[in-house]
Amino acid sequence: MSEAAEPRPVVALGTKTARDALAARGLVLGSHPSGTALATVAGLIRDTANNVDEVQQRLLQRAEMAISQLQSVTHGRDRYRHGTTDGLLQSLGTEIDTLVARRGEAIQLLRLLTNSYADLSGAPKPASAPAPSPRRRGR
């Protein structure tokens, strides 16, 4: 029985997120005259996307380390089997949690910035799904 190939993680997640968000509004991040609102927001998008990319890279590295350590347990090759068992993953789990939180916050900021950039550029709003109609209650 063959397994489907696992999707590869997105290393440049910030860059991809910014590009996709702008493309959804028909935009590409451009260069603008210094001192303008568009230039400022474009710079913030670039910086935030780079930050997300860096956090994502660190997160992927730490996750691979955790996977490796846990696989040694499943294969019976862990170094803790005959010694102390205080903290197989040690601070790695906490670091992964922190990186996931930082990445999430940075992606939210990136979405806010790309929406602001699109609004400043005068790009049309993306089509949204119709709001559900209110349900009437019987009395």
N, C-alpha and C positions, 0 to 999 in steps of 0.2 A: 504494500500500500504506500503510495507516494504522497508526501505532504506538499501542500501548496507552499511556494516560496514566501518566506516572511518579508513583509515590506521593509525596505531599508529606512532607517531613521533619517529625518531631515536634519542635516548638520547646520546649514545656513537658514535656520527657521525664521529668524527675524527678517532677513532679506527677502525670503519667500513670502512671509506674511505681509510685509509692506507692499511688495510687488503685486501680489494677488488682490489686496484690498484696493489699491489704486487702479488696477486693471478692471476691477468690477465697476468702477465709475468712469472707465474710459480714459484713464490718466497714466502717465509715466512720470516719475519724479524728475523734474527738470532743474536747471540752474536758473537763478533769478538774480536781479540786481541786489547787491548788498544793502542791507538795512531795511528791506521790504519784509512785510509779514510772511509772504510766500518763501522768501529766502530763509527766514528764521525757522519756520515750521519745517521746511525741507531739511535743514541742518539737524533739527531735533529728530526727524524721522531717521536720517542716516545714523546718527549717534545711538538712538534707541535700538535700531535694527542691529547695529554692530554689537551692542550690549547683549541683546537676546542671542545672537550668534555665539558670543563668548560663553554665556551661561549655558546654552544648549550643549556646546562642546564639552564643557566641564561636567555637565550632568551625564552625558553619554559615557564619558570616561569613568566616572564614579559608578554608574550602573553596570558597566562591563566588569569593573572590579568586584562589585557585589555578586554578580552572576558567577564569576569565576570562583569566588570564595564559597558560594552556596553549592556550586556543582561539585566542589571537592568533598562536601558533606554527602551529597547524594551518591557519590562514587566511593565513599568510605576512605577518602584520602586526606581528610581534614587533620590538621595538626593538633586540634583540640580533643581528638578522640581519646587520647590517653593522658591528657594533662588537664589543665584548668579550662573551664568552659565559660569564663567570664567575658562575654561580649564577642561573639564570633564576628559580627560586623563592626563592632566597636563604634566609633564616631561616624562611620560611613553612612549608616542609616539616617542619622540626624542631618548630615551634610546633604544627602540626596533630598530629604524633605525641604531643607532650606533652599536648595537650588530650584526645586519644582515651584516653590512659592515665589521666588524671585522671578523666575521665567514667566509665570502666570501674570504677575503684576506688570512686568515689562511688556508683555504682549497686549494687555489691556491698554496701557499707555500708548503703544504703537497704533492700536486701532483708533484710539481717540485722536492721535496726531494725524493719521491718514484721512480720517473723516474731516478734520479741521482743514487740512490741505485741500481736499476735494471741494469743500464748501468755499474756501477762499478763491479757488480756481474757477468757481462758478459751474462746476460739473453737475450734471443732473443727479438727483437722488436715485439710488437703485430702486427698482420696482420692489415693493413689499407685498407680502401676502395680504389678502383682504382680512380685516378684523372679523372675528367671529361675531355673529349677531347675538344680542342678549337673549337669553332663554326666558320665556314667560313662565311664571309659576301659577299653577291653578290654585284657586282658593276654595 
